């Protein structure tokens, strides 16, 4: 062996022997001077305390932290001076292991390098007045100066520290904060650069309570935290930074960046947490119960990207929250609805307005680039928000464009059934949020429907190639560019509803739509659904919740609302009836139709009408007043299907008719007049008229005038006054002057039975008086000569003609 190597080994051996001897010497020293060393350790530990520290026993441990000497302190208790009042022990440790420098110890100096605390409880307590038991670490100025003078004989720079089986509590009664952790393991290594200190820490704890406000409950309650931390302290700024890339909370791994600020009047904190794949329900489980209860009423099926900031002061008050989330291609469940294909960016903060505090009232949820599909209705919300979570208000811009057939999933066939068309929506809304559901939204903007084919179920009305634009302004609704087509009928409309948004929710029966209607042609038979009572909406099998309520509300509004219609129609068709230049004011309601004014040209004359149609089901009652002027009587009777008369038809009449009627009756929901239902008064004037093959007159004529032409009886002017009572028509005394005979008629004509008519018929032939033009002279000659008094009445179901024995 070379000489230099032998010398080196001897030196190394001597050094090792020296170190061992020093350690053994220190151990022997501690063992032989236990009370002295214990007193030195206690004195050292008490240097920075303003209270009491007691140690039950001290034992050396040679190999624990070789070459340092480990001192195992048993039953270590640290209390502040106010302990008798609040009874909160700052530290109670069964095992408190301290590693000291062996060489320094032999010189009588305690230099602590490592501290290990096992089976302990640490309780940092602050009472309601702000006093804290951590004041045990505060020293007076004189004591600080004395401690600094002894600094050359001591060192408190820890190299390693650990906690095991330690219950750590921060209980701040004044700030209503409670942090409690069961520490399974906390182990760290420390270095001391010029700026302060740096530590690498492994942490495994159970978070029993992380309550920033005990009134609201704890975050991450009973969650296991397992992580590696990188921490550092800067003496100049007084800031402690903590970072981790594997901050595991109950199995969810976050990125953590935390900053604590210490110093006079400043004890703030800020947590930055990130997780790119966090499930909604697992995220809500980490929050306080008051937030968790709300969030659990929602859900997102797939993980989301979350970034959160929590900051505040340990001195008191609610912390600041700012949570940002990114949602992509997800399924969102909200109370009463499900939104598919959901994408959005969201931010929550409890400081909507700077300087107004951190509270629910000052909270806001902001949404951007929100898109999704609700019940097959794709939509977008470019910006939206929910403010004031105590009394939530939702606002936003809502846009949608989709085939109108998609509405069938929402309406479920109870209100309307679409087969063709397109919907475009551009709305700005503001609404209360009651029980987490949108309530009574105020809407601005437009809803457009184009090229639509639809069946309106409550009225059994079919429309094709129809369009409508709903324009919401303030509380009012304007209906524009409306085109409705049903069969051959084409209607163009403009409308308005004042105070629509308020009445829609509070009193739909008070909604009045003011319509301006024009049409080149309308076939009323295509709108007979309005004669039928509106069918009640069935309870939808799907969807449910918000959508079901919306469909039900929409059906109620459409059924209950009234429509004031001002109409101009070029041609109006109904079966055989044709009218032109129709002008009408109608009021349509749930109960029926009120005709306030109707004027039209028909059958060569004119007709004015007003009245009501009251809906009662399959049979509907009407009340009508009409003023008919100069119509062709044959065409008029033909158009109205002879008004239900069996014997007197359009083929029996000729001339120009004017009439005033006031009648009631019934009409079926298919538009047919119920037989014998008409009651009322009818006054007619027939000029240049004729009765053609009228059986009742011919029957009488055969008996009285067998040789006169009764097939074509011309009438100069006929005035009639009739009372109609179902199947009975009362003929008030009426003079008939014709080309065949003159007569006075009075009595009852029965459409089915009960006919009893008295006729006074002069035998004088009217043709003899054709050249007389003086009305007075004609009246004198009218009953000149023989007059027959005839009675036509019904006996045993047969009409009998005979002399009127009751004539006076």
C-alpha positions in Angstrom: 0.0 0.0 0.0 1.4 3.4 -0.9 2.5 5.5 2.0 0.2 8.4 1.2 -2.8 6.1 1.2 -1.9 4.7 4.5 -1.6 8.2 6.0 -5.0 9.2 4.4 -6.8 6.2 5.9 -5.3 6.8 9.3 -6.5 10.5 9.2 -10.0 9.5 8.0 -10.2 6.8 10.7 -9.1 9.3 13.3 -11.8 11.8 12.2 -14.5 9.1 12.3 -13.3 8.0 15.7 -13.4 11.7 16.8 -17.0 12.1 15.6 -18.0 8.9 17.3 -16.3 9.9 20.5 -18.0 13.3 20.3 -21.4 11.7 19.8 -20.8 9.2 22.5 -19.4 11.9 24.7 -22.5 14.0 24.1 -24.8 11.1 24.8 -22.9 10.3 28.1 -23.0 14.0 28.9 -26.8 14.1 28.4 -27.3 10.9 30.4 -25.1 12.2 33.3 -26.5 15.7 33.1 -30.1 15.1 32.3 -31.5 17.8 34.5 -29.0 20.3 33.4 -29.5 19.6 29.7 -33.3 19.6 30.2 -33.1 22.9 31.8 -30.9 24.2 28.9 -33.4 22.9 26.3 -36.4 24.4 28.1 -34.5 27.6 28.5 -33.7 27.6 24.8 -37.3 26.8 23.8 -38.6 29.4 26.1 -36.4 32.2 24.7 -39.2 33.2 22.2 -42.2 32.4 24.4 -44.4 34.6 26.5 -46.0 31.8 28.4 -45.1 28.4 29.7 -43.4 25.4 28.3 -43.1 22.2 30.3 -41.3 19.0 29.5 -42.0 15.8 31.4 -38.8 14.0 30.5 -35.7 14.0 28.3 -33.8 11.1 26.8 -30.8 11.0 24.4 -31.0 9.0 21.2 -27.6 8.2 19.7 -28.5 6.9 16.2 -31.7 8.9 15.3 -29.9 11.8 13.6 -26.3 10.8 13.7 -23.9 12.7 14.0 -26.3 15.1 15.8 -27.6 14.1 19.2 -31.4 13.6 19.3 -33.1 14.5 22.5 -36.5 12.9 22.9 -38.8 15.2 25.0 -41.8 13.6 26.5 -45.1 15.3 27.4 -44.3 18.7 26.0 -46.9 21.4 26.8 -47.0 25.0 25.6 -49.5 27.4 27.0 -50.0 31.2 26.9 -50.6 33.4 29.9 -54.4 33.5 29.3 -54.8 29.7 29.4 -56.8 29.7 32.7 -59.5 31.8 30.9 -59.8 30.1 27.5 -58.5 26.5 28.3 -56.9 26.0 24.8 -53.5 24.4 25.0 -51.3 25.6 22.1 -49.2 22.4 22.0 -49.6 19.1 23.8 -47.2 16.5 22.5 -46.5 13.1 23.8 -43.2 13.0 21.9 -41.2 16.0 20.9 -37.9 15.0 19.4 -35.2 17.6 19.0 -31.9 17.1 17.2 -29.0 19.3 18.5 -25.4 19.8 17.3 -23.2 17.4 19.4 -20.1 19.7 19.4 -22.1 22.7 20.5 -23.8 20.7 23.1 -20.5 19.8 24.7 -19.7 23.5 24.9 -23.0 24.1 26.7 -24.8 25.6 23.7 -28.1 24.2 22.3 -28.2 24.3 18.5 -31.5 22.8 17.2 -31.3 21.3 13.7 -34.4 19.0 13.5 -37.8 18.8 15.3 -40.1 15.8 15.1 -43.5 16.0 16.8 -45.6 12.8 17.3 -48.9 12.1 18.9 -49.7 15.7 19.5 -52.5 18.3 19.4 -51.8 21.9 18.1 -54.6 24.3 18.9 -54.3 27.9 17.6 -57.2 29.7 19.3 -58.5 33.3 18.9 -61.4 34.4 21.1 -64.4 36.7 20.0 -62.4 39.8 21.1 -59.4 39.0 18.9 -57.0 37.6 21.6 -55.0 34.6 20.4 -53.0 32.0 22.3 -50.3 32.5 19.7 -49.4 35.5 21.7 -47.2 33.0 23.6 -44.6 33.7 20.9 -44.6 37.5 21.3 -41.7 39.0 23.3 -41.2 42.4 24.9 -38.6 44.7 23.4 -36.2 44.1 26.3 -36.6 40.4 26.0 -35.9 40.6 22.2 -32.7 42.6 22.8 -31.6 40.0 25.4 -32.4 37.2 23.0 -30.4 38.8 20.3 -27.4 39.2 22.6 -27.4 35.5 23.2 -27.8 34.7 19.4 -24.1 33.9 19.1 -24.5 31.0 21.5 -27.6 29.5 19.8 -29.0 28.6 16.4 -32.7 27.9 15.6 -32.3 27.2 11.9 -34.1 23.8 11.4 -32.9 21.5 8.7 -35.7 19.0 9.0 -39.1 18.8 10.7 -41.9 16.3 10.8 -45.3 15.8 12.3 -47.1 12.5 12.7 -50.5 11.7 14.2 -51.0 15.4 15.0 -54.4 17.1 15.3 -54.0 20.7 14.1 -56.7 23.3 14.7 -57.1 27.0 13.9 -60.2 28.2 15.8 -60.9 31.9 15.2 -64.0 32.9 17.1 -63.8 36.5 16.0 -63.5 35.8 12.3 -65.8 32.8 12.4 -63.1 30.5 10.9 -62.4 26.9 11.8 -59.6 24.9 10.2 -59.0 21.4 11.6 -56.7 18.8 10.1 -55.7 15.3 11.3 -52.1 15.1 10.2 -51.0 11.6 9.4 -47.6 12.7 8.1 -46.0 16.1 7.5 -42.3 15.9 6.7 -40.0 18.6 5.3 -36.5 19.7 4.6 -35.4 23.3 4.9 -32.6 25.4 3.6 -31.8 29.0 4.4 -30.9 31.2 1.5 -30.1 34.9 2.1 -33.8 35.9 1.4 -35.4 33.7 4.0 -36.0 30.0 3.9 -37.1 27.3 1.5 -38.8 23.9 2.3 -39.8 20.8 0.5 -42.7 19.2 2.3 -44.7 16.0 2.0 -48.2 16.2 3.4 -50.8 13.5 4.2 -53.7 14.9 6.2 -57.4 14.6 6.7 -59.2 17.9 6.3 -61.9 17.7 9.0 -62.9 21.4 8.6 -61.9 24.2 6.3 -64.5 26.8 7.2 -63.7 30.3 6.1 -67.1 31.2 7.6 -68.4 28.8 10.2 -71.9 30.1 9.5 -71.8 28.7 6.0 -70.0 25.4 6.7 -66.7 23.8 5.7 -65.0 23.2 2.3 -63.3 19.8 1.5 -64.9 18.4 4.7 -63.5 15.0 5.6 -61.4 14.8 2.5 -57.9 13.3 2.5 -55.1 15.5 1.2 -51.9 14.0 -0.1 -49.3 16.1 -1.8 -45.7 17.3 -2.2 -45.3 21.0 -1.6 -42.6 23.4 -2.5 -42.6 26.4 0.0 -40.5 29.5 0.5 -40.4 32.6 2.6 -39.1 36.0 1.6 -38.1 38.1 4.7 -38.1 41.4 2.8 -41.7 41.0 1.5 -43.1 38.9 4.3 -44.6 36.5 1.8 -44.8 32.7 1.9 -45.4 30.9 -1.4 -46.6 27.3 -1.6 -46.7 25.3 -4.9 -47.8 21.8 -5.9 -48.4 19.9 -9.1 -50.0 16.9 -7.4 -52.3 18.4 -4.8 -54.6 15.4 -4.3 -57.9 16.1 -2.6 -59.9 13.0 -2.1 -58.6 11.4 -5.3 -58.9 14.6 -7.5 -55.5 16.0 -8.4 -55.1 19.8 -8.6 -52.4 22.2 -9.4 -51.9 24.5 -6.4 -50.3 27.9 -6.2 -50.7 29.6 -2.8 -49.5 32.9 -1.3 -49.6 33.9 2.3 -48.7 37.4 3.4 -47.5 38.0 6.9 -46.7 41.2 8.7 -48.2 44.0 10.8 -51.9 44.4 9.9 -51.7 42.0 7.0 -52.5 38.2 7.3 -54.0 37.5 3.9 -54.0 34.4 1.8 -54.7 33.4 -1.9 -55.2 29.9 -3.3 -55.0 29.2 -7.0 -56.4 25.8 -7.9 -56.6 24.2 -11.4 -58.0 20.9 -12.7 -58.5 20.1 -16.3 -60.7 17.1 -15.8 -63.0 17.5 -12.8 -66.4 16.0 -12.6 -69.2 18.4 -11.5 -70.5 16.4 -8.5 -66.9 15.8 -7.2 -66.3 19.5 -7.5 -69.4 20.4 -5.6 -68.5 17.9 -2.9 -65.4 20.0 -2.1 -67.4 23.2 -1.4 -69.3 24.5 1.6 -72.9 23.0 2.2 -74.7 26.3 1.2 -73.0 26.2 -2.2 -73.1 22.4 -2.5 -76.9 22.3 -2.1 -77.4 24.6 -5.0 -74.8 23.0 -7.3 -76.1 19.5 -6.7 -79.4 20.5 -8.4 -77.3 20.7 -11.6 -75.0 18.2 -13.2 -72.6 17.9 -16.1 -71.9 14.3 -17.3 -68.4 14.8 -18.5 -65.4 16.3 -16.7 -64.8 20.1 -17.0 -61.8 22.4 -16.9 -61.8 24.4 -13.7 -59.6 27.3 -12.4 -60.4 28.7 -9.0 -59.1 31.6 -6.9 -59.9 31.8 -3.2 -58.4 34.7 -1.3 -59.1 36.6 1.9 -57.8 37.4 5.3 -57.3 35.2 8.4 -58.5 38.3 10.3 -62.1 37.9 9.4 -64.8 38.3 6.7 -65.9 36.0 3.8 -63.2 35.1 1.3 -63.2 36.2 -2.3 -64.1 33.5 -4.9 -63.4 33.5 -8.6 -64.1 30.2 -10.4 -63.7 29.8 -14.1 -64.9 26.7 -15.9 -64.7 25.5 -19.5 -67.4 23.1 -20.8 -67.1 21.2 -24.1 -69.5 18.8 -25.7 -71.3 18.0 -22.5 -74.7 17.2 -21.2 -76.1 19.7 -18.7 -78.9 18.8 -16.4 -80.8 21.7 -14.8 -84.0 21.7 -12.7 -86.7 20.5 -15.1 -84.7 20.2 -18.3 -81.7 18.6 -20.0 -79.4 20.5 -22.4 -77.5 18.3 -24.9 -74.4 19.2 -26.9 -73.5 21.8 -24.3 -70.5 24.2 -24.6 -69.8 27.3 -22.7 -67.2 29.3 -20.7 -68.4 30.3 -17.2 -67.1 32.5 -14.4 -68.4 32.8 -10.9 -67.4 35.5 -8.5 -68.8 36.8 -5.2 -67.6 40.3 -6.0 -69.6 41.5 -9.0 -69.1 45.2 -8.1 -65.7 46.1 -6.7 -65.8 47.4 -3.2 -69.3 46.1 -2.4 -68.0 43.1 -0.4 -68.0 39.3 -0.9 -71.5 38.0 -0.6 -74.3 36.2 -2.4 -76.0 39.6 -3.0 -72.9 40.8 -4.8 -72.3 37.5 -6.7 -72.6 36.8 -10.4 -72.4 33.9 -12.8 -71.2 35.0 -16.2 -71.7 32.8 -19.3 -70.0 33.2 -22.7 -70.3 31.3 -26.0 -73.1 29.1 -24.5 -74.5 26.7 -27.1 -76.6 23.6 -26.7 -79.8 21.8 -27.7 -82.9 21.9 -25.5 -85.5 19.3 -26.4 -84.1 19.2 -29.9 -84.0 23.0 -30.2 -80.4 24.2 -30.8 -79.7 27.6 -29.4 -76.8 30.0 -28.5 -76.3 32.5 -25.7 -73.4 34.8 -26.7 -73.4 36.5 -23.3 -75.5 35.7 -20.2 -75.4 36.2 -16.4 -77.1 35.5 -13.2 -76.6 38.3 -10.6 -77.5 38.6 -6.9 -77.8 35.0 -5.8 -80.0 36.1 -2.8 -82.7 37.3 -5.3 -81.3 35.9 -8.6 -81.9 37.7 -11.8 -80.9 36.1 -15.1 -80.0 38.1 -18.2 -78.6 37.2 -21.6 -78.8 37.3 -25.4 -80.5 34.2 -26.8 -80.2 33.1 -30.4 -81.6 30.1 -32.3 -82.2 28.9 -35.8 -83.7 25.5 -36.4 -86.4 23.6 -38.4 -89.8 24.3 -36.9 -90.5 20.6 -36.8 -88.2 20.5 -33.8 -90.8 22.3 -31.8 -93.0 19.2 -31.9 -90.7 17.6 -29.2 -91.4 20.6 -26.9 -95.1 21.1 -27.6 -95.8 17.3 -27.6 -98.8 17.7 -29.9 -100.9 19.5 -27.3 -100.7 23.0 -28.8 -99.5 22.6 -32.4 -98.1 20.1 -34.7 -95.6 21.3 -37.3 -94.6 19.5 -40.5 -92.5 22.2 -42.3 -90.8 25.6 -41.8 -88.0 27.4 -40.1 -87.6 29.3 -36.8 -85.2 32.1 -36.1 -84.9 33.7 -32.7 -82.9 36.7 -31.5 -83.9 37.7 -28.0 -82.5 39.6 -25.0 -84.1 38.4 -21.8 -84.2 39.3 -18.1 -85.9 37.1 -15.6 -86.2 36.2 -12.0 -84.8 32.9 -10.9 -87.2 31.2 -8.4 -86.3 27.8 -7.0 -83.5 27.7 -9.7 -86.0 28.0 -12.5 -86.5 30.9 -14.9 -89.6 32.8 -13.9 -91.5 35.5 -15.8 -88.8 36.6 -18.3 -88.9 40.1 -19.8 -88.0 39.7 -23.4 -86.8 42.0 -26.1 -86.1 41.0 -29.7 -87.7 38.9 -32.4 -89.0 35.4 -33.1 -89.6 34.6 -36.7 -91.5 31.7 -38.2 -91.3 31.2 -42.0 -92.7 28.7 -44.5 -94.6 26.7 -41.8 -97.2 24.0 -42.1 -98.9 23.6 -38.8 -102.1 22.2 -37.2 -103.3 24.3 -34.3 -104.7 21.5 -32.1 -107.0 23.3 -29.7 -109.1 24.7 -32.7 -108.3 21.9 -35.2 -107.1 24.5 -37.6 -104.6 23.6 -40.4 -102.3 26.2 -41.9 -99.8 25.9 -44.7 -96.9 28.0 -46.0 -97.5 30.5 -43.2 -95.1 33.0 -41.6 -95.1 35.3 -38.6 -92.7 37.7 -36.9 -93.0 38.4 -33.1 -91.3 41.6 -32.1 -91.0 42.1 -28.3 -90.5 45.7 -27.2 -90.7 46.6 -23.5 -93.8 44.9 -22.2 -95.5 45.1 -25.6 -95.7 42.5 -28.3 -95.9 43.4 -32.0 -96.9 40.8 -34.6 -95.6 41.6 -38.1 -95.3 40.2 -41.6 -97.9 37.5 -40.9 -99.1 35.3 -43.7 -101.5 32.5 -42.9 -102.8 30.1 -45.5 -105.5 27.5 -44.9 -106.5 25.7 -48.1 -107.4 28.4 -50.5 -107.7 31.1 -47.8 -104.8 33.6 -47.6 -104.7 36.1 -44.7 -102.2 38.8 -44.1 -102.1 40.3 -40.6 -100.4 42.9 -38.4 -101.1 42.9 -34.7 -100.1 44.3 -31.3 -100.6 43.3 -27.6 -100.1 46.0 -25.0 -98.6 45.0 -21.7 -98.2 41.4 -23.0 -95.3 40.3 -20.8 -97.1 41.2 -17.6 -100.4 39.8 -18.6 -98.9 36.6 -20.0 -98.1 35.4 -16.5 -100.6 37.2 -14.3 -103.8 37.4 -16.3 -103.7 35.7 -19.7 -107.5 36.1 -20.0 -106.9 39.9 -20.2 -104.6 39.7 -23.2 -106.1 41.5 -26.1 -104.5 41.2 -29.6 -105.3 44.1 -31.8 -105.3 42.7 -35.4 -105.4 44.4 -38.7 -106.3 41.7 -41.2 -106.5 41.8 -45.0 -107.1 39.0 -47.5 -107.8 38.5 -51.2 -110.0 35.6 -50.3 -111.2 33.6 -47.3 -113.1 30.4 -47.3 -114.8 30.3 -43.9 -115.3 26.5 -44.1 -111.5 26.2 -43.6 -111.8 28.0 -40.2 -114.7 26.1 -38.8 -112.3 25.0 -36.0 -113.1 28.3 -34.3 -116.7 27.2 -33.9 -115.6 24.3 -31.8 -114.6 24.8 -28.2 -110.9 24.9 -27.6 -109.6 21.5 -26.6 -107.9 21.4 -23.2 -104.2 20.6 -23.2 -103.4 17.2 -22.1 -100.6 16.5 -19.5 -97.6 16.0 -21.7 -95.7 12.7 -21.4 -92.5 14.5 -22.3 -90.9 16.9 -21.8 -91.3 17.6 -18.1 -90.3 20.4 -15.7 -89.7 23.8 -17.2 -90.8 22.8 -20.7 -94.0 21.2 -19.5 -94.8 24.3 -17.6 -94.0 26.4 -20.6 -96.2 24.4 -22.9 -99.1 24.5 -20.4 -98.7 28.2 -20.0 -98.6 28.8 -23.8 -101.7 26.7 -24.3 -103.5 28.6 -21.5 -102.6 31.9 -23.0 -103.6 31.0 -26.6 -107.0 29.6 -25.3 -107.7 32.5 -23.0 -106.5 35.5 -25.0 -108.9 37.7 -26.9 -108.4 39.0 -30.4 -109.9 42.3 -31.7 -109.8 41.8 -35.5 -110.3 44.6 -38.0 -110.7 42.9 -41.3 -110.8 43.9 -45.0 -111.5 40.9 -47.3 -111.9 41.1 -51.0 -113.9 37.9 -51.3 -115.5 35.8 -48.5 -116.7 32.3 -49.3 -118.8 30.0 -47.2 -120.4 27.0 -48.9 -122.8 28.7 -51.4 -122.4 32.1 -49.9 -120.1 34.7 -51.6 -119.5 38.2 -50.2 -117.3 40.9 -51.5 -115.7 44.0 -50.0 -116.0 42.6 -46.5 -115.2 45.0 -43.7 -115.6 43.6 -40.2 -114.7 44.2 -36.6 -114.6 40.9 -34.6 -113.7 40.0 -31.1 -112.5 36.4 -30.7 -112.3 35.0 -27.2 -112.3 31.7 -25.4 -116.1 31.9 -25.1 -116.8 32.6 -28.8 -117.0 35.3 -31.4 -118.5 38.8 -31.1 -119.3 40.5 -34.4 -119.1 44.2 -33.5 -119.7 45.2 -37.1 -119.8 43.4 -40.4 -120.5 45.0 -43.7 -120.4 43.3 -47.1 -121.8 43.2 -50.6 -123.6 40.0 -51.7 -126.3 38.8 -54.0 -126.4 42.2 -55.8 -127.1 44.1 -52.5 -125.5 44.7 -49.1 -125.6 43.2 -45.7 -124.7 44.6 -42.3 -124.6 42.3 -39.2 -123.6 42.3 -35.6 -124.0 39.7 -32.9 -122.4 37.1 -30.8 -121.5 33.4 -31.1 -121.2 31.7 -27.7 -119.3 28.4 -27.8 -120.7 25.6 -25.8 -119.2 22.5 -27.3 -120.6 20.7 -30.4 -123.5 23.1 -30.6 -123.0 26.9 -30.3 -125.6 29.6 -29.7 -125.7 32.8 -31.6 -127.5 36.2 -31.4 -127.6 38.2 -34.6 -129.0 41.4 -35.9 -128.9 42.0 -39.6 -129.8 44.8 -42.1 -130.2 43.5 -45.6 -130.7 45.8 -48.5 -131.5 45.2 -52.1 -130.2 41.6 -52.4 -131.4 39.3 -55.1 -133.8 37.1 -53.1 -133.2 34.0 -55.0 -129.4 34.2 -54.8 -129.7 35.2 -51.1 -131.8 32.2 -50.2 -129.5 30.0 -52.2 -126.4 31.4 -50.4 -127.9 30.7 -47.0 -129.3 27.3 -47.8 -132.9 28.6 -47.7 -132.4 29.5 -44.0 -133.5 26.0 -43.0 -137.0 26.4 -44.6 -138.3 23.3 -46.4 -141.1 24.7 -48.6 -139.9 28.2 -49.4 -136.6 27.9 -51.4 -134.5 29.9 -53.7 -136.3 28.3 -56.6 -139.6 29.8 -55.4 -138.5 33.4 -55.2 -137.6 36.3 -57.4 -137.1 39.9 -56.6 -135.1 42.3 -54.5 -135.1 41.8 -50.8 -134.5 44.1 -47.9 -134.8 42.9 -44.4 -134.2 43.6 -40.7 -133.7 40.6 -38.5 -133.1 40.0 -34.8 -132.7 36.4 -34.2 -131.1 33.8 -31.9 -130.3 30.2 -32.8 -127.7 27.4 -32.7 -125.1 26.3 -35.1 -123.0 23.1 -35.0 -119.2 23.1 -34.9 -119.4 22.0 -38.6 -121.2 25.2 -39.5 -124.7 23.8 -39.9 -127.7 25.7 -38.5 -129.5 23.4 -36.0 -133.0 22.8 -37.4 -135.8 24.7 -35.8 -133.4 26.5 -33.4 -134.0 30.0 -34.8 -136.1 32.4 -32.8 -136.7 36.1 -33.3 -138.2 38.7 -35.5 -137.9 39.2 -39.3 -139.2 42.2 -41.2 -138.9 42.0 -45.0 -139.6 44.1 -48.0 -139.7 42.4 -51.4 -139.9 44.5 -54.4 -140.4 43.4 -58.0 -140.9 40.0 -56.6 -142.4 36.7 -57.7 -143.5 33.4 -56.1 -142.7 30.5 -58.4 -144.4 27.2 -57.8 -144.9 28.0 -54.1 -146.8 24.9 -52.8 -148.8 26.5 -50.0 -150.3 29.2 -52.3 -150.9 26.6 -55.0 -152.8 24.5 -52.5 -155.1 27.3 -51.6 -155.3 28.4 -55.3 -156.5 25.0 -56.5 -159.4 25.3 -54.0 -160.3 28.9 -54.7 -159.0 29.8 -58.1 -158.6 26.8 -60.2 -158.4 28.8 -63.4 -155.7 31.3 -62.5 -151.9 31.0 -63.1 -150.5 30.1 -59.7 -147.1 29.0 -61.0 -145.7 32.5 -61.5 -147.2 35.0 -59.1 -145.7 38.5 -59.5 -145.6 40.8 -56.5 -145.2 44.5 -56.8 -144.1 45.2 -53.2 -144.4 42.8 -50.3 -143.9 43.9 -46.7 -143.8 41.1 -44.1 -143.4 40.9 -40.4 -142.6 37.5 -38.9 -142.0 36.0 -35.5 -139.9 32.8 -35.6 -140.1 30.4 -32.7 -138.2 27.2 -33.7 -140.4 25.3 -36.1 -143.2 27.8 -35.9 -143.3 31.0 -37.9 -145.9 33.5 -36.9 -147.1 35.6 -39.8 -148.3 38.9 -38.5 -151.2 40.4 -40.6 -149.7 40.9 -44.0 -151.1 42.2 -47.3 -150.1 40.4 -50.4 -150.8 42.0 -53.7 -150.0 39.9 -56.7 -150.7 39.2 -60.3 -153.0 36.3 -59.5 -154.8 37.5 -56.4 -154.8 39.8 -53.4 -155.0 38.4 -50.0 -154.5 39.2 -46.3 -152.6 36.6 -44.5 -152.1 36.0 -40.7 -151.4 33.0 -38.6 -148.8 30.3 -37.9 -146.9 28.4 -40.4 -145.4 25.1 -39.0 -142.3 23.8 -40.5 -143.1 20.4 -39.1 -146.6 20.7 -37.8 -149.1 23.1 -36.3 -149.8 25.2 -39.4 -152.9 27.4 -38.9 -153.2 30.3 -41.3 -156.1 32.6 -42.0 -156.5 34.0 -45.5 -158.9 36.7 -46.7 -159.0 36.4 -50.5 -161.1 38.7 -52.7 -162.3 36.9 -55.8 -161.8 40.0 -57.9 -159.0 39.4 -60.5 -156.2 41.9 -59.9 -155.5 42.0 -63.6 -158.7 44.1 -64.0 -156.9 46.9 -62.0 -153.6 46.9 -63.9 -154.2 50.3 -65.4 -154.9 52.0 -62.1 -151.9 53.9 -60.7 -153.5 55.7 -57.8 -152.6 53.9 -54.6 -155.8 55.0 -52.8 -158.0 53.8 -55.6 -156.2 50.5 -55.7 -156.8 50.1 -52.0 -160.5 50.7 -52.4 -160.8 48.2 -55.2 -158.7 45.6 -53.4 -161.6 44.0 -51.5 -164.4 44.9 -53.8 -166.7 42.1 -54.6 -166.8 38.7 -53.1 -164.2 37.9 -50.4 -163.4 34.3 -49.4 -162.3 33.7 -45.8 -160.2 30.5 -45.9 -158.4 28.7 -43.1 -155.4 26.4 -43.8 -154.7 24.3 -40.7 -153.3 21.0 -39.8 -155.4 18.1 -38.5 -154.0 14.6 -37.7 -150.7 15.5 -39.5 -152.5 16.6 -42.7 -153.0 20.1 -44.0 -156.7 20.9 -44.5 -158.1 23.8 -46.4 -161.5 25.1 -45.6 -163.7 28.0 -44.8 -162.6 30.1 -41.9 -165.7 29.8 -39.6 -164.0 32.1 -37.0 -163.8 35.1 -39.3 -165.6 38.2 -38.1 
